[in-house]
Amino acid sequence: MRISLKIFAFYVFSIGFFLLKLNWFEYVFECNCKNDIFPKHYAFPLVYRSNGLGNSMSETFFISGILLNGLVITILILIIDLCLLKLLKDRKFIVKTYSFLQILLLLFSIYSYYISYTFLNDDSFEWKSDFKEQVKIYKAECKGYFKRILLN
């Protein structure tokens, strides 16, 4: 039971990487096409967000990309967690402090979702990105590059 609760907590926390716009890692697809405006798309490894064309502050989030990317981050965090717990198995105080920090981060994640999406928000949500179809239709030339890998 404890491992399933931990996986759920890590999954909630990992979705925050995308919804809260924590730019720890950004892979950007920038495209050029004739006489058409093409928004930037962000991926990790799947496309999860694109810039809005009508308002520079708004963005479109793709739910399937967020959920699957969250799963990738959850697996990475779970592997790191299991390695840390193996290293710290004999130090009970450090393990309890580590568990407390995990719970605290989960609570902050939930609270920040509430703050971010309760008040003013111009973002929209769609189920799936049609990035590949748009590239084919507009015959756009796209290049992908790492924008950043660390915190802003």
Legacy VTK file of the C-alpha trace (Angstrom):
# vtk DataFile Version 3.0
C-alpha trace
ASCII
DATASET POLYDATA
POINTS 152 float
0.000 0.000 0.000
2.769 2.408 0.855
4.442 2.083 -2.553
1.177 2.783 -4.381
0.646 5.922 -2.279
4.218 6.998 -3.018
3.726 6.453 -6.774
0.519 8.515 -6.659
2.267 11.318 -4.758
5.186 11.348 -7.195
2.757 11.408 -10.126
0.885 14.423 -8.717
4.201 16.165 -8.107
5.545 15.327 -11.590
2.496 16.754 -13.361
3.390 20.026 -11.678
6.497 20.214 -13.854
4.194 20.884 -16.787
1.109 22.593 -15.371
2.969 25.013 -13.142
5.353 25.923 -15.931
8.439 24.927 -13.958
10.961 25.202 -16.747
13.549 22.714 -15.542
13.704 21.179 -18.981
12.489 22.639 -22.259
12.748 21.100 -25.680
11.251 23.487 -28.244
9.993 22.866 -31.773
10.147 26.075 -33.795
8.679 25.990 -37.297
8.693 28.276 -40.326
6.087 28.205 -43.064
5.057 30.608 -45.826
2.551 33.318 -44.896
1.366 31.502 -41.772
2.106 31.963 -38.104
3.177 28.757 -36.416
3.360 28.596 -32.595
6.272 27.124 -30.678
5.643 23.646 -29.284
7.320 22.265 -26.149
8.068 18.567 -25.630
9.409 16.162 -22.992
9.495 13.601 -24.808
5.914 14.167 -26.024
4.466 17.564 -26.966
2.651 18.908 -23.905
2.273 22.664 -24.560
2.215 25.295 -27.288
2.141 29.068 -27.350
-1.206 30.724 -27.951
-1.459 32.762 -31.107
-4.184 35.169 -29.964
-2.602 36.233 -26.704
1.093 36.030 -25.914
0.321 35.150 -22.299
-1.998 32.239 -23.085
-0.849 28.726 -23.810
-2.491 25.500 -24.888
-1.789 22.414 -22.798
-2.247 18.916 -24.208
-3.626 16.535 -21.585
-2.323 13.291 -23.096
1.202 14.748 -23.328
1.087 15.987 -19.739
-0.131 12.644 -18.386
2.417 10.561 -20.303
5.299 12.940 -19.590
4.251 12.888 -15.922
4.544 9.111 -16.014
8.116 9.371 -17.354
9.117 11.786 -14.577
7.354 9.635 -11.954
9.417 6.618 -12.971
12.635 8.663 -12.814
11.761 10.086 -9.374
10.775 6.614 -8.111
14.136 5.157 -9.192
16.007 8.008 -7.473
13.849 7.559 -4.365
14.527 3.823 -4.155
18.282 4.402 -4.524
18.249 7.081 -1.805
16.297 4.865 0.572
18.784 2.028 0.058
21.644 4.378 0.918
19.858 5.788 3.980
18.235 2.606 5.318
20.178 2.602 8.612
19.674 6.300 9.396
16.143 6.578 10.767
16.180 10.310 11.498
17.280 11.191 7.949
14.682 8.811 6.470
11.908 10.426 8.557
13.075 13.902 7.544
13.135 12.799 3.905
9.586 11.410 4.206
8.408 14.658 5.808
9.942 16.661 2.937
8.153 14.443 0.408
4.798 15.074 2.093
5.516 18.789 2.306
6.382 18.976 -1.422
3.176 17.112 -2.272
1.097 19.564 -0.235
2.842 22.537 -1.854
2.193 21.022 -5.289
-1.524 20.648 -4.593
-1.735 24.168 -3.165
0.106 25.664 -6.131
-2.334 23.917 -8.542
-5.121 25.591 -6.622
-3.484 29.022 -6.771
-2.460 28.738 -10.433
-5.781 27.533 -11.836
-8.336 29.140 -9.539
-7.664 32.756 -10.330
-7.011 34.496 -13.650
-5.951 32.037 -16.297
-5.840 32.363 -20.085
-4.642 28.819 -20.737
-6.703 26.282 -22.640
-6.625 22.493 -22.560
-6.970 20.000 -25.388
-6.750 16.223 -25.314
-4.044 15.671 -27.934
-1.559 17.758 -29.891
-2.004 17.938 -33.644
1.558 19.163 -34.134
2.568 16.488 -36.656
-0.579 16.996 -38.719
-0.068 20.777 -38.788
3.522 20.349 -39.970
2.329 18.129 -42.837
-0.559 20.415 -43.829
1.452 23.646 -43.806
4.632 21.983 -45.099
6.527 23.704 -42.317
10.232 23.340 -41.739
10.808 22.629 -38.058
13.877 22.518 -35.913
14.051 21.242 -32.381
16.462 22.504 -29.764
17.023 22.479 -26.005
16.073 25.863 -24.621
17.084 25.154 -21.034
17.707 22.245 -18.720
17.937 24.110 -15.402
15.650 26.343 -13.394
15.114 29.874 -14.683
LINES 1 153
152 0 1 2 3 4 5 6 7 8 9 10 11 12 13 14 15 16 17 18 19 20 21 22 23 24 25 26 27 28 29 30 31 32 33 34 35 36 37 38 39 40 41 42 43 44 45 46 47 48 49 50 51 52 53 54 55 56 57 58 59 60 61 62 63 64 65 66 67 68 69 70 71 72 73 74 75 76 77 78 79 80 81 82 83 84 85 86 87 88 89 90 91 92 93 94 95 96 97 98 99 100 101 102 103 104 105 106 107 108 109 110 111 112 113 114 115 116 117 118 119 120 121 122 123 124 125 126 127 128 129 130 131 132 133 134 135 136 137 138 139 140 141 142 143 144 145 146 147 148 149 150 151
